Each structure stands twice: as C-alpha cells, then as structure tokens.
C-alpha cells in the first residue's frame, strides 16, 4: 500500500521500463549510487565575485554553487526526484540542506540548515536566504530540529530503535507527517557540504537511506591546477575547485544526467547568468525558441552546391543549432 506523499508527487508517466524496475532491483540509495568528480576553474567566478563586492554585494562561491543547483534542477526537473517505497517521486519543492558550524573550533556545534528556494529566486535572493538561515543558527541557542533530535536520543535504546523503525515504515508508505519531515533534516533535493570553507578537500559522501535526498555534493578548497593553453600550448596554473557528487542513478537516465551536467557547467563558468531567476531564464529560452522556429519557417535555408554541402555527420538539427547558440551567447538576442 502506498499513500499520497506530502513532499512528492508520484511519477506515473515514465515510459522507461528499466527505470521503473530499478527501485526493486537496487533497493537502497547507496546501492544505487554513482560518483562523479567535477573540477572547475574558478577564476571567472572569483572575478565576478570581486565585481559584485564593489557594488556592496557579498556573493560567495557557496552562493553561486547553490544558485547553480537551483537553476539546473528547475530547468532539468528529473534531477529533483527521489525513490521511496520502491516508487519514483517528483519533489514538490526545491530545498537545499547544508551544515553550519556555530564556531570554527573543536567545541563548535554543527547544525543543518534547510533552505527552500523557488523559481523566482535570483542569485541575490539565494544569498539573502542562506545568510538568514546561517545567522539564525549562529545567533540562537538551538534550532527546533536540533532540540527534537537531542530529546529523542536521550530515550532508552530499545525505545529509540522502535521509534526509528516506525519512522522508516511511515516514510516507506508516504505517511510521514509534515511536522516530522520538518524536524528530520534529511528531506531535501540536494545536500551540500562546503568542506573547502574549513580548509578541506572534497570527499565522496554517502547518501542517507532515510529521507528523500538523492544527490549529495561536497565542495573542496580552492587550489592551483595545471591547464594547457590552447593558443600557445604552454602549461598555465589556474585556481580550481572540486565538486564531488554522489547521485542516486534511479532518478533519471544517463543521457538526461549528462545534458543536465553540461547546463550546470555553463552556470559555473558564467555566474552572471544566475542574475536572472530560473523562471525568467526559462521564459527567455522559450521566447528564443519560438523566434528561431519563426525564423526557420519564414526564411528556409538556402540550398548550397553539392560540392559545398556540409558532410552529413557534421550537420546539426535546428534545435541543436539553437541550443549551441544559446549556450555560447546566452545574453545575445536571436
């Protein structure tokens, strides 16, 4: 029996039989995990941050990466899915979890912030929301979820085990009350750990079997990495950051994931794109698509001589032309 979940919508229109059977073959998230390390040159990002700070906006690398996840998940919605009770669900919202340490000491406590974002959030909105939750944790004596977890861990082990068993059954059947989902910091679209902020390298982190988080990302510290200059063939050293991703492969197929990662890359390379909200970016993309279709309908391609024809394997479908143009010139009108 599976009841209607409050945090997700059952995916019923999947036409992929392999994807439908996978939750029964690979029953756990760590059994289904794939691992990916992405290295990014951050010199463009740091230049953008410096320009923003001249305007009084204290944007951080963490803000940019979080906003990149927001844009990518909303434009590629299959990433915002999770498996529960052997079924695939679409998240009803986009939430990020990340760890906040109250003090950078051995005695400093850790708390998990849960921030909800929506399609109208720009990069500055992402920054403001994250700052609010960080300040709330550091200024308070303990969040409600921390107090709740601290309370139940004082119970006898036998009672605690029974309560957790009941919790797993409720979660499996979609019966977990919202008040408990809000108190258990394991329900989200993505969990991010910024280890670089404390001088650490990016690690591969496991996925939590409890809750609904299908993607875990760790961010490492900035370091220098050699690159080949394509113009001079010389080796140049550039500032780089690693992102290690652990992904539940059951949420989408490989092709969808690769295309989504390419979109993710474009935002990291050009953070100015994040100044638009996801909804604005989607509307702009749709407008350009319609303009391109109208242009193709009114001005069909001019025939070329057979000797000058482009080889078949080098021809691009109009949609691919549009996509490539959008990625290369995101702010130019069609």
C-alpha positions in Angstrom: 0.0 0.0 0.0 1.3 3.5 -0.9 -0.4 6.7 0.2 -0.1 10.1 -1.3 3.0 11.7 0.0 3.1 15.3 1.1 6.6 16.0 -0.1 6.4 14.5 -3.6 4.2 13.6 -6.5 4.3 10.0 -7.8 5.8 9.8 -11.3 3.2 7.9 -13.3 4.1 8.9 -16.9 7.5 7.2 -17.1 8.0 5.4 -20.4 11.2 3.8 -19.3 10.6 0.2 -18.1 14.2 -0.2 -17.0 13.8 2.8 -14.8 10.5 1.5 -13.3 12.1 -1.8 -12.3 15.3 -0.4 -10.9 13.9 0.5 -7.4 13.1 -3.2 -6.9 16.5 -4.4 -8.2 18.5 -1.7 -6.3 16.6 -1.1 -3.2 18.8 1.4 -1.4 20.3 4.7 -2.3 23.9 3.7 -1.6 23.4 0.5 -3.6 22.3 2.8 -6.5 24.9 5.5 -6.0 27.2 6.7 -8.8 30.1 9.0 -8.1 31.4 12.0 -10.1 34.2 14.5 -9.5 33.9 17.8 -11.4 36.9 20.2 -11.4 36.2 23.8 -12.3 38.5 26.8 -12.9 37.1 29.4 -10.6 39.0 32.5 -11.9 35.9 33.7 -13.8 33.8 33.1 -10.7 36.2 35.0 -8.5 36.3 37.9 -10.9 32.5 38.0 -10.8 32.6 38.0 -7.0 35.0 40.9 -6.9 32.8 42.9 -9.2 29.8 42.2 -7.1 31.6 43.2 -3.9 32.5 46.5 -5.4 28.7 47.1 -5.6 28.3 46.1 -2.0 27.0 42.6 -2.7 28.9 39.9 -0.7 28.3 37.0 -3.0 30.3 33.8 -2.2 31.4 30.7 -4.1 28.9 28.7 -2.0 26.0 31.1 -3.0 26.9 30.6 -6.7 27.1 26.9 -6.5 23.7 26.8 -4.6 22.1 29.0 -7.2 23.5 26.8 -9.9 21.8 23.8 -8.4 18.6 25.8 -8.2 18.7 26.7 -11.9 19.8 23.3 -13.0 17.1 21.4 -11.0 14.3 23.7 -12.1 15.3 23.6 -15.8 16.0 19.8 -15.6 13.2 18.7 -13.2 14.1 14.9 -13.3 17.1 15.7 -11.1 14.6 16.8 -8.4 13.3 13.3 -7.9 13.7 10.6 -5.2 12.8 7.0 -4.6 10.7 6.0 -1.6 8.7 2.8 -1.1 10.2 1.4 -4.3 8.5 4.2 -6.2 9.8 7.3 -8.0 8.5 10.7 -6.9 9.0 14.3 -8.1 9.8 16.7 -5.2 7.0 19.3 -4.7 9.6 21.9 -3.8 13.3 22.6 -4.1 15.2 22.5 -0.8 18.9 22.6 0.0 20.4 21.1 3.1 23.9 22.2 4.3 25.9 22.1 7.5 26.5 25.2 9.6 29.1 25.2 12.4 28.4 27.6 15.2 32.1 28.2 15.8 35.3 27.1 13.9 36.6 25.3 16.9 36.6 21.7 18.1 33.8 22.5 20.5 31.7 24.3 17.9 28.4 22.5 17.3 27.1 21.5 13.9 23.6 22.2 12.8 21.9 21.6 9.4 20.2 24.4 7.6 17.2 23.7 5.3 16.5 26.4 2.8 13.6 26.5 0.4 14.1 28.1 -2.9 11.7 28.7 -5.8 11.7 29.7 -9.5 11.6 33.4 -8.7 14.9 33.5 -6.7 17.8 35.3 -8.3 21.4 34.8 -7.1 20.9 37.7 -4.7 17.8 36.1 -3.3 19.7 32.8 -2.8 22.4 34.7 -0.9 19.9 36.5 1.3 18.0 33.3 2.2 21.3 31.4 3.0 22.6 34.3 5.1 19.3 34.4 7.1 19.5 30.8 8.0 23.2 30.9 8.9 22.6 33.9 11.1 19.6 32.3 12.7 21.6 29.2 13.6 24.6 31.1 15.0 22.5 33.5 17.0 20.1 31.0 18.5 20.7 28.5 21.3 19.5 25.6 19.2 17.1 25.1 16.4 13.8 23.2 16.9 15.0 20.2 15.0 18.3 20.1 17.0 16.3 20.2 20.2 14.0 17.4 18.9 16.9 15.1 18.0 18.6 15.8 21.3 15.4 14.9 23.1 14.8 11.5 21.4 18.4 10.5 21.7 18.1 10.6 25.4 15.5 7.8 25.3 16.4 4.2 26.0 18.0 2.4 23.1 15.2 -0.1 22.7 12.5 2.7 22.5 14.6 4.7 20.1 15.1 1.7 17.8 11.3 1.1 17.8 10.6 4.8 17.0 13.1 4.8 14.1 11.5 1.6 12.8 8.1 3.2 12.9 9.6 6.2 11.2 11.0 4.1 8.3 7.6 2.3 7.9 5.8 5.7 7.8 8.3 7.0 5.3 8.2 3.9 3.1 4.4 4.2 2.8 4.3 8.0 2.4 2.7 8.6 5.8 5.4 10.7 7.5 3.7 13.8 9.0 4.9 17.1 7.7 5.9 18.2 11.2 8.3 15.3 11.5 9.7 15.9 7.9 10.5 19.4 9.0 12.2 18.2 12.2 14.3 15.5 10.5 17.0 17.2 8.4 17.2 14.5 5.7 14.4 15.6 3.4 15.7 17.8 0.5 16.5 18.0 -3.2 20.3 18.1 -2.6 22.6 18.1 0.5 25.7 20.3 0.2 28.8 20.2 2.4 31.3 23.0 1.8 34.4 21.4 3.2 36.5 24.0 1.5 35.3 26.6 3.9 37.2 24.9 6.7 40.3 24.1 4.5 39.2 20.6 3.5 39.3 18.7 0.2 36.1 17.4 -1.5 35.2 13.9 -0.4 32.8 11.4 -1.7 29.9 11.2 0.8 27.3 8.5 1.2 23.6 9.1 0.6 21.2 8.8 3.5 18.8 5.9 3.2 16.3 7.8 5.4 14.6 10.9 4.0 14.4 12.0 0.3 17.8 13.3 -0.7 19.0 11.8 -3.9 22.2 13.9 -4.5 25.0 14.8 -2.1 27.6 17.4 -3.1 30.9 18.2 -1.3 32.8 21.3 -2.2 36.6 21.3 -1.7 39.1 24.1 -1.1 40.5 26.2 -3.9 43.8 25.1 -5.2 46.1 25.6 -8.3 45.8 23.1 -11.1 47.8 23.0 -14.4 45.9 23.6 -17.7 47.1 23.6 -21.3 46.8 26.9 -23.1 45.1 26.0 -26.4 46.7 29.0 -28.2 50.4 28.6 -27.0 50.4 25.0 -25.9 52.0 26.2 -22.7 51.1 25.0 -19.2 49.3 27.5 -17.1 48.3 27.2 -13.4 44.8 28.3 -12.5 42.7 28.4 -9.4 40.4 25.3 -9.3 37.7 23.9 -7.1 36.5 20.3 -7.0 32.9 19.2 -6.6 32.3 15.6 -5.7 28.8 14.3 -6.4 27.1 11.2 -5.1 23.9 10.6 -7.2 21.1 8.1 -6.9 21.1 6.7 -10.5 17.5 5.7 -10.3 16.2 9.3 -10.6 17.0 9.7 -14.4 18.9 8.1 -17.2 22.5 8.7 -18.2 21.7 10.9 -21.2 19.5 13.2 -19.1 22.1 13.4 -16.4 25.0 14.3 -18.8 22.9 17.1 -20.5 22.0 18.4 -17.1 25.6 18.5 -16.0 26.5 20.4 -19.2 23.9 23.0 -18.2 25.4 23.1 -14.6 28.8 23.7 -16.1 27.6 26.7 -18.1 26.4 28.4 -14.9 29.6 27.8 -13.1 31.6 29.2 -16.0 29.4 32.3 -16.3 27.8 33.2 -12.9 26.2 36.3 -14.4 23.5 34.0 -15.9 22.3 33.5 -12.3 21.2 37.1 -12.0 18.0 36.0 -13.8 15.6 33.8 -11.8 15.0 30.3 -13.2 11.5 31.3 -14.3 12.9 34.3 -16.2 15.6 32.1 -17.8 13.0 29.6 -18.8 10.8 32.3 -20.3 13.7 33.8 -22.2 14.7 30.4 -23.5 11.1 29.7 -24.7 11.0 33.1 -26.4 14.2 32.4 -28.3 13.0 29.0 -29.3 9.8 30.5 -30.8 11.8 33.2 -32.6 14.1 30.6 -34.0 11.2 28.5 -35.2 9.5 31.5 -36.8 12.8 32.5 -38.5 13.2 29.0 -39.9 9.6 29.0 -41.1 9.8 32.3 -42.9 13.4 32.0 -44.1 14.1 28.4 -45.1 17.8 27.5 -45.5 19.3 28.5 -48.9 20.3 25.4 -50.9 24.0 25.0 -51.4 26.0 23.4 -54.2 26.6 19.8 -53.7 30.4 20.4 -53.7 30.0 22.9 -50.8 27.5 20.8 -48.9 28.3 20.0 -45.2 29.1 16.4 -44.6 26.1 14.5 -43.1 27.9 13.7 -39.9 28.7 17.4 -39.3 25.1 18.6 -39.9 23.1 19.9 -36.9 19.4 19.7 -36.3 17.9 23.3 -35.9 17.1 22.5 -32.3 20.8 21.7 -31.7 21.8 24.9 -33.5 19.5 26.8 -31.2 20.9 25.1 -28.1 24.5 25.7 -29.1 23.8 29.3 -29.8 22.1 29.8 -26.5 25.0 28.2 -24.6 27.6 30.2 -26.5 25.7 33.6 -26.4 23.3 33.4 -23.5 22.6 37.1 -23.4 22.5 38.0 -27.1 19.2 38.3 -28.9 18.5 35.8 -31.6 
